Structures are given as structure tokens and as C-alpha cells.
Amino acid sequence: MKILILLALTSGGLLSSIHQSCAQAPNLGLATPFALFTSIGDFNNTGATAVTGNIGTNAGVLTGFPPGTFTGTKHVVDSVSADVAKDVDAAYNSLADFTQGSLLGTTLGSGQMLTAGTYRVGTGASLTGVLNLNGEGDANALFIIKINGPLSAAALSNVRLINAAAWENVYWKVSGPVTIGANAAFKGTILSNGDITLLANAALQGRGLSRLGVITLDNNVATISAAPMPLPVQLISFTAEHRNGTALVRWATASELKNAYFAVQSSVDGRQYRTVGRVSGHATTTTPQAYAWTDANLERYSASVVYYRLKQVDSDSSSHYSSVRTVTTAPIAGLRVSVYPSPSRLPCNLHIDTEQAGPATLRLTNALGRVVAERQLVLVMGSNPLPLEPATCLSSGLYFLHVEQGALRQTVRLVRE
């Protein structure tokens, strides 16, 4: 009898394991290209929401576009929305009941780590902090999370995909309403049996599909694009320049979401950086912002060129880096440009030697002042080849190379024998 009981228990565990490993993603059918859809309910938007994908409702009104924008098509109580509603219902029901899968507590997140599999919550659930979904290197890792009640994601919460996990393989079956808090970042396809609400500046990478409920948006981003979500901070400019013995670092943003602060970092070799300044950002703004920070003493650097970059840090401690800018540690009185060889017998083999790096306009004229060639180049300190196509290679005579970098000007004489 003990052996039979043991076999029965073992068999039950094996069947449970096999069942979970054989979980299948629901077939979304015609709902696949929709980022947001409700079968029965209104669809309302406030503010500059940006949706990548289709939007629609099969029983209700859709308002708020514009000012919101979407890249797909809109379907409101038409033949397409009727078919989509059937497929949303079928996908919801295909995820079976709430007794299958590993049991989770009612509070998700706070650094929690889940690997591929089917999970269930016996009642409603809340998400706080970060929930990590770990694909363990498998791009096809499937996550199915079934919640027998409402789901509420707190402000600034984040579903983070790591180790090849993809939002396309994450599914949330929720038997009640879903609320995504302000500035939260949620990922996966939501199949809900209630309202779907995205509070101010929340972002959804995936789909919000409701069988029965109102969709409410407020300055959100929702996308079914395979591309990564837009960066929380949209940096539109970043410059660094020598200013009376200091380095003036300036940057501007178009909008900011979940931005904690900017760290200004410097380097003397372009490889090893350290933080030399910190400037607070805006947690949420859609208004362009301008920033400035001064590195007061360039003389402390043991190099002729200092490299600068920005490290932008989000409220969840994730970070992003800007491109690099350089500043010379001593003011430049002039360009100090030379051209060689001169005299030259090689008409297309000219080089420019300069001590001033950066973008420059080069204009080559002959002795009569006629422009022979004009180029926009980014010069590096030291030797730079002067690109001349065969058609503009020089015949014998006297020439002048005019170099312009900002307010700096220099003209160099050269001879072709």
C-alpha cells in the first residue's frame, strides 16, 4: 500500500511538471496587431499618449485621439472589432482555470525573480518595485501569470525582462480590472475581464486587451513594436567647451520620465570614467529642460584633452549613457594648421596637421580665388588626410587652403609642382 501511495504521489508530481512544461501561449488571432482593445466598454484618453499598434472597441465610444496618436488603425464597432472581440474572448478562456501553475503570494515584485513557467495567484494581486522575469538565455521562454482577481501595479513599479526574456512571451490573465500606476513600466499581454487603466505617464510594452471594461489612458506610451521602449529621458543635445580655464558642460532634454539625476563623468583616456558632478533631473516632464554644470579646474587633469559623458540614472537605478565630448585643457589661440607635402608632386596625397580637433569646413582655392574643392570634416589632433577625388586633384600651381572651425579661421598656402 505504501508503494502504491508513493507511486501515486510521484505520478501526480510528474504530471504536474509535465503540464507546466507543456504550457502554450494563447492564440490571439486578429487581436495580435492591437495594442489596446476592449470588447465591451468605452476607450478614453487624456493628453499626449503615443500608441504603436491598433486601437479599438466593439461596444462603446473612443475619444482622445487626438491629442493622442497611434501608428496602426482604429476600429470602433465595426466588422473587424467584432471578430477581434471573439478572439480576445477565446484567448482569455484558453488559459484554463486558476488552479494550474505554481502558487504565488498576492504581492509581486520587490526584486522577485521568476523563471519561465505558469504561475497563479488565488485572489487579487499587487505589484510593487521590480519584478524580474528571467529567460535564462532562452528567447522563447514563456511566462503565464494568472490572477484570480484585480491587479494593481504601484507607481514606479517595473516588470523587468532579463537574460533574453521577451515581452511577446509574457501573458497576464486577470479576472478583474487592471491598474498600472503612474510612471510604472509594465510588459506583456494583458487579458483582462475588467477595466484597464494606465495612470499618468505609465508605459506598457505589450497589449492591453479587455473582455469587459473601460480603457483609460493618461499621457502614456503603449507599444507592440519589437523595438525597445523609448528611453525614459530623451536627450536632444550634449556639449562641452573650454571656458576661461573651466569646462562648461551643457545638455537639454525633450521629455523626462522616472529621471532621478544626471551624473557628469570625466576621463583623461576615454576609457576609465569617474563621476565629477551630479545634477538632479525631473521625475516627470514633457516640457523641454536645459541643464549646465561647470568643471571648475581643468588644470588638475594630467592630459591635454578631457573626455566628458553623462550618466542618466532612472528612479529604479537603471542607467543610460550619452555620447562623449572632449575639451582641451588649455585655451586655443588659433588653429595652427599646416598642409604637407608642399611643394607637392602627388596631386591627391595631401595631409592637414592641426592642434585643434573638431568639425571644420575646408575650402581649397586656386591663385585666382576660384574654389577647387570644399569639404566638411571632423579633424583629429595630428595628421588628417585631405580627401580629394581624382576630378579635383591639383594641377601645377599655387593654392590656398581655408580652414574654419567656429569663430577660428586660418589660410594655408601650398604649391603643386
N, C-alpha and C positions, 0 to 999 in steps of 0.2 A: 504493500500500500504506500509506504514512504517513497519507494522508487517511482510509482505512478504519479504521486503528487509532485515530486521533483521534476519529472518529465513534463508534467502539465505546466508547471511554473516556467520551466525553461522554454517550452514551446511558446507560451504566451509572450515571454520577453522577446524571443526571436521574431515572432510575428509582428510585435510592436516595432522592433528595429527595422524589419523589412518594410513595414508600412511607411515609416518615416523616410527611409532612404528612397522609396519609390514615389514620393510626393511629386506632383506635377503642377506646373504653373497653370492658372486658369486661362482659357481661350477667350480673349477679349473681343474677337470678331471685329465688327465695324466700329467698336469703341476705341480701337487701337490708336487712331490718329487724334483722338480728343484729349486735350489737357484737362478740361473741366466740363462736366456734363451732369445734369440732373434729369431723371426720368419724369419726376412729378415735383414741380416747385419752381419758384422764381429764381432768377440769376441776376444779382445786383453787384455793381462795382462802384467804388468811390476812389477818385484820384488816378494817378498815372500808372496803373497796373500794366505790366507787359507780359503777354501770354504768347508762348511759342507752341502752336498747335491749334486744333479746332476747339470751339466752344459751343454750348447749346443747351436747350431744354426742350422736353417733349410735352410739357404741360405747365405753362407759366409764361411770364414776360422776362425779357433780357434787357437790362439797362446798364448804362455806364461805359459804353464803347461807342464813341469817345466820351470822356477823355482817355479811357484805357485803350490799349492797342493789342492786336493779335495778328499772327502771321498766317494762320490757317483760314478756315471757313467757319461761318456762323450758321447754325441750324436751329430754328425755333418753330416747333410744332409743324413739322413737315414730314415727308415720307422717310427721309434719312434719319431724323430724330426718332421716329417710331421704331425703326429697325435697330438703332443704337440702344434704345431703351430695352429691347428684348435681349440684346447681347450682354448688357450690364447685369440684368437680372439673372441670366444663365451663368455668367462668370461668378457672381456672388454665391449662387447656390452650389456651384461646382466645388467650392471649398469645404463642403460637407459640414458636419456639426462641430460643436465646440468641445467635444470630448477627445479629439485626436490631437496629438502633439505633446511636447514637453511642457509641463505646467510652469508658468512664470508668476511672480508676485504682481501685485497691482501697480507697483511703482517701477517704471522702467527708467533707464539712464543712469546718471551719476557715475559715469565711467564704465558701465556694464558692457561686457563683451559677449556677443552671440556669434556662433559659427553657423554654417548652413544647416537648415532643418525646418521643421514645423513646430511652432510654439503656440501656446494658448494661455489666455487669461480668463478665469472663470467669471469675472464681473467686469466692470469698467476699469480703465487704466489711465495713469497719468505718466507723462514723460518730463523729466527734469534733467538739466545738464546735458551730458553727451551719452548717446547710445551708440556703441561701436558694433558694426556688422562686419565680421572678418571673413573674407572669401578664401583665406588660406592659399592664395595663389591660383585659385580656380575661377576663371572669368565667368563660368556658368553656375557658380554657387547660388542655390535657390533658398530664399528666406520667405517663409509664410508665417505671419503673425496674426492670430485670430483672437479678437477681443469681444467678449460677450457683454457688451455694454458700451457706454460712450468712451471716447479717447480725447484727452486734453493734453496738449503739449505746451509747457510753460514758456514764458518769454525767454528768448535767447537760447532755448534748447536746440539740440543739434543731433540729427541722425548722421553719423559719420561712416563712410564706406572705406574700408581699408583692405589691403592685400588682394587687389583685383575684384573685390565685390562691386557690383554694378546695380544702379537703381532699377534698371529694367528687369532685374530678377528679384525684386523685393515687393511683396504684396501684403497689404493690411486689410483684413476683413473685420469690419467694425459693425456691431449690430445696433449701434446708436449714433448720435451726432459726433462729429469730429471738429475740434477747435485747435488751430495752430496759432500759438501765441505770438505776440509782437516780436519782430526781429528774429524769429526762430528759423531754422533751416531744416526742412523735412524732406525725406527722399523715399521714393517708391510709389506704387499704385495703390491708392485708397479706394476700396469698395465699401461704401457706407450705406447703412439703412436709415440715415437721418441727415440733418443739415451738415454742410461742410463750410466752415468759417475760417478764413485766414485774416488774422488781425494785422494791425499796421506794420507794413514792411516785412512781413513773413515771406519766406521763399519756399516754393515747392518744386523740386526736381522730380517729376513723375506726373501722376494723374490724380485728379480728384473726381471720382465717379459715384454718384448717389442714386439709389433706387427711389428714395422718397425724402425730399428735403430741399431747403433753400440753400443756394450757394451765395456766400457773401465775401466780397473782396475789398481790400483797402490798401492801395499803393503797394501791390505785391509783384513778385516775379514768379511765374509758373511756366515750366518748360518741359517738353518731351524730347528736346534736342539731345542727341548723343554727346554734344559738346559739354564741357564742364560748365557749372553755374558761373555767371559773371562774378568777378572778384567783388568782395564787399566794398572795396574802395576803388573808384575809377580815377586813376591818376592821369591828368591831362598834360602836365608839364613838370620838369625837374631840371634845375640848372644850378651850377656852382661857378663862382667867379672870384678872382682876386680883387680885393677892395681895400687899399691902404693898409697892407700888412695883415689883413684878415681874409677869411674865405666866407663869402656870403652865399648861403645855400637857400634856395627858394623852390617851392613847389605849389601846385594847385590841384584841386580835385573837382570833378564834376558832381559827384554824389558820394555819400558815405553810409555804410550800413555795418553795424556792430564794430565800429572802429574804436579801439581803446587808445592807441597812441602811435606816434612815429618815433623810431629811433634813428638818429643820424649816425652813420658809421663811416669811419675813415680808414685808409690803408696807405702804406708807403710803397707796397709792391703789387697792389691789385689782387692779392690772393688772401692775405690774412687781414681781417677787418675787426675793429673794435668800436664799441658804441661811445661816442663823444658828446652826444646830446639827446635830449628827449623832449618831444612836443606832444601835448595832448591833442587827440582828434575829436571828432563829433560822433557820438553814438549813432545818431540817425539824422541825415540831412539830405535833401535833394537840391539844395542851393549850392552853387559853386563856392569853394573856400580857397583862400590863399594863405600860405604859411611862409615864414622866414626864420632862419637860425644862423647865427654867426659863430664861426670858429675863430676865436679872438686872437690867437697867437700862432701864426703859421711857422714862426721861426723854430718852434720846438720839434718840427719834423726833420729827420735826417735824410731828406730827399729833395730833389728839385721839383718833383711832381707829387701831389697828394691826390688820392682817389677817394671819391665820396659816393655813397649809395644810401637809400632809405630802406629801413626795415619797418614795414607796416604791420602792426600786431592787432589781431581781432580780439573781441571780448572773450572768445573761447580759447585764447592763447595761440591759435594758429597764426602764421605769419606769411608775408609775401615781400619780395624784394623788387626794388626799382632797377632801372639800368644804371650804369656807372658814369660819373662825370669826373673830370680832372681839373685841378687848379695848380698853377705853378707857384712856388713858394716865394718868388721874387717878382716884382712888377716888371713888365716888359716895356722897354723904351721904344723899341722898334721891331720890325720883323727879322732883320738880319738874315736876308735871303741871298744865296749865291746860286749861280747856274753853271754847270760844267758838263762836258768839256767845252771850253771857249778860248781860242778858236776851235772849231769842230769840223772834222771831216766826215762824221757819221750823222747824217741829217735827221735820223729818228731816234738817236740814242742820247737824249738829254736827261739830266737829273737836276732836281732842286734840292738844295741843302738849306734847312731852316731850323731856327731855335724856337719857333713858335708853332705849336701844334694846334689843330682845329680846322674847321671848314674854311675854305678860301676860294676866291674867284681869281682865275689866272687868265690873262688876256695877252696874246702874243701879237705884236705889230711889227711891220717892216719899217724901213727908214722913212717911208713916205707917210707913215701913220695908219696904213690900212691894216685892219685886223686880219691876221692869218689864221688864228685858232683861238677858241675860248673854251675854258673848262671850269666845272665846279668840282673841286677835290676836297677830301679831308686829309690834310697834311699831318704827318707824324714828325716828331723831332728827329733830325738827322736827314738822311738821304731819301728822296722821293722820286720815282721815275715820272717823267713828264710824258703822258700818253699822247702820241701823235699818230694818226692814221697815215698810211702811205700817201694819200692825196694831199696832206698838209705838211709833208716832210719838207725841210727847208732847202732852198737853192742857195747858192753863194750870195753873201751879202751881210748887211748889218740889221740886227733885230733888237727889239726891246720886249722884255717880259714884265708885265704889270701885275703885281700881286696885291690883293685886297683881302684883309681879314678884319671885319667890323670897321672901326674907325682908323685902322692902321693901313698905310699904303707904302709900297716900295716899287721902284722900277729898276730892273737889272738889264745891263747891256750885254749882248752876246754876239759873236761873229761866227758865221759859217763860211769856211774856206772853199 
